[in-house]
Amino acid sequence: MVGELFRSVGREHGYENIEARFYPFKEFKSTWCRSGQRAEFRVSDYLKWADDFVLEDFARCLFGRISNRWRREIYTERFRTWLQSDEFILRNRPTYLERSRNLSLSPVGRVLNLCEMRTSLREKGLIEDSSDAFLSWTVSDNVHRVGYCSVIMRVIAVSSVLDTPSIPDYVAEYVLYHEILHLESGHGSFSAGHDREFRAREKLFPKWRDADEWLKRVASKKA
């Protein structure tokens, strides 16, 4: 079905030979290659549950982009609504977590609890309700990438290197705060950027300077 939809949309853009199939990328992404009137797509299999209208919107987005390599994805309102729906999360987040091999899949660490930290951030008025976000410590003690999030899947990971009595707990809380800010600000583009507004909110965190200094020490392995 995905191939038929892509062929139908592709003909509108002058492509005659089109192949499209679902592919199990970890992240939500799709790739393509083209030559003349031929185009081949590997489409994120997180889309396999979407209805034909959503798939057609996505196909139009991709063909619109490859027609002009400098244009970013421009999603329709219908596609954005589906991507932000509870249905999308319920169907796809379990698969995303299964493919995320460096996650402990638990907010409870050796010393710290990410859910308790989220509650603390909410009680301080720093974040909105992010109870639908999945929080996890990493398995590996990452020292450079101490936190990351998937805005689309609403998953946040904090490096287990911070889950130790030798590092103040506000350091891990600061990293968690940083990633939750991405969730709160990233729905417009579904990406995790650092614009001026983001940096201003980041500095509302008490002891953000101290936390930042600790993170530099961790990265240099001096903690």
N, C-alpha and C positions, 0 to 999 in steps of 0.2 A: 504493500500500500504506500509506503513512504516513497518508493521508487516512482510509482505512477504520479503522485502529487508533484514531485520534483520535476518530472518530465513535462507535466502540464504547464507548470510555472516557467520552466526553462525555455520552452518554445516561445513564450512571450518575449524572452530576452535574446532570441536568435540562436539558441542552442538546439541541436538536433539529436545528438547522442549523449544521453545523460544516464548516469548510474548513481544510485543513492542507497545506502544501507545503514542500519544502526550499528554502532560500535561502542564497546564498553570502556569509554574513557572514565578515569576516576573523577575528574572535574567536569562540570557542564561546559562542553565545548564541541565544536564540529570543525572538520578540516575539509579542504577540497584541493583538487588540481584540475587544470583546464588546459586545453590545447585546441585552438581554432573553435570549432562548433561542438567540441566534446568537453564534458565536465563530469567529474566523479567526486562524490561526497561521502564522507564518513560522519554520520549524524549521531550525536550523543543519544545513547539508548535510554537516558532519562526521559526522552520525548516519546517513547513507545506507547505510553499510556494516554498521550494527548489525542484529542479528536481531530478530524480532518481539517477543521477550520483553523485550529491552532497550528497544525503542521504546515498548512498552506501559508499562513502568516510568516512562519519561520523560514520557509523556502523563499518567499519573496524578500525577506530580509537579507538572506545570504546572496541571492542573485543580484540584489541591489548593491550589495557591498562589492562583489567581485567585478561588477561593471565599473566601479570606481574604487580603486584599491585604497584611497585615502579616506574613504568614508567609514565611520564606525557603524556598528550595528544600530539600526533604528527600529526598535520593537514597536509593534502596534499595541494599543491599549488592551485589546483582547489577550494578546500573548503575555503582556506584563501581568495582567490579572491572574491568568492561569499559573504563571511562574511563581506568584506570591501566594497561591492558594494553599489551604490546608491539605487538599487532595494531593498536590504535588509533593509536599513534605512527607506525608504519610506513605506514599508509594515509593518514593525515591531515597529518602534519607537513610533507611536501613541498608540499602545497597551501597550508598556512599560511605557509610561507616564501615561496612565490610571491606571495602576497597582501601580504606585508610589504615594501613598496617602499623603506623606508628602511634596509634591512639590506644590508651588503656581502656577506653570506653567507660570510664568512671570519673565523676567529679571528686571522689574521695581519694586523697593522696596519702602518703606516709605520715604527713604532719598536718597538711592544710586541706580544707574542703572548699572547692570552688563555688558550690551552691551557697554556702554561708557567706562567702565574699560577695557574691552577687546581691544577696539580701542586704549586706552592709552598704554596698554602693547605692542601692535603691533607697535605703533609710536615710542616707546622707543627701538624697535629692540629686545625685549625680547622673542617674540613668532612669529611663522609663522602665516599664514592665518588660523584661526579656525572658520571662519564664518559659517561653516556647523554644528557646535556644538550647541546644545540646552542648553541655560543657564536659570537657575531658582533659585529663593530664596526658602528656605524651609518654611513650614508652622509653624513648631515648632521651638522654639529658642534653638536649640541644642548647648550645651556648650562644649561638648567633641569631637563630630564629626562635626567640623565646615565646612567641605567640603567633597564632594565625587564625583566620576565620574564613569560612565559606559563607558569603552573604546569601547566596541562593539557597543553600541547604540549611542555613542557620545553625552552623556548627562552629564552636570555638575550642581551640586547644591551647593549653599553656604548658610550657616546657617543665618537665619534672625536675630540671636542674634547680628550679626555684623552690621546690617542695622540701625544704631542709631547715632545721633550727638555726643554722649558721647565717641565714639570710633573713632579714626582717620580713614579716608576712605582708607588709604594705607593698613590697616590691611585686609579688605575684598579683596582688589586688590591683596594682597600677596597670600591669600587663593585661589583666582581665578587663579592666575599665577601657583600655585602649581598643581592645577587640570588640567590646560591646558597642563602643562608639561607631565602629565600622558598620555594625548591623543597623544601627539607628540612622546612619547617614548614607548607606550604600544602596538603598532600594531604587534610587533614581537611575543609577547606571549599572547596578548589580556588580559593582566593583569596590575594592577597598583602597580609596585614595586618601591623600593627606592635604586637603586644601586649607586655606587660612581659617575658616570657621572650625574645622576639625582640630587644628592646633590650638585654637583659643579654648575650646571645650576641654581638650586634653590637659591644659594647665589649670583647670579648676580643681584637679585632684590634689588634695593636701599632700605635701611632701613629694610633689612630682619631681623636683630637682634632685632630692635625695634618692628617689627610686631610679631616676635616670643614671645617676652616678653609680649606683649598685649594678645596674645592667651593663654599664661599661666595664666594670670590674669582672663581672661574670664572663663577658665576651673575651676579655683578655686573660681569663683563667686565673685572676688574682683574688677571687672571692674566697 
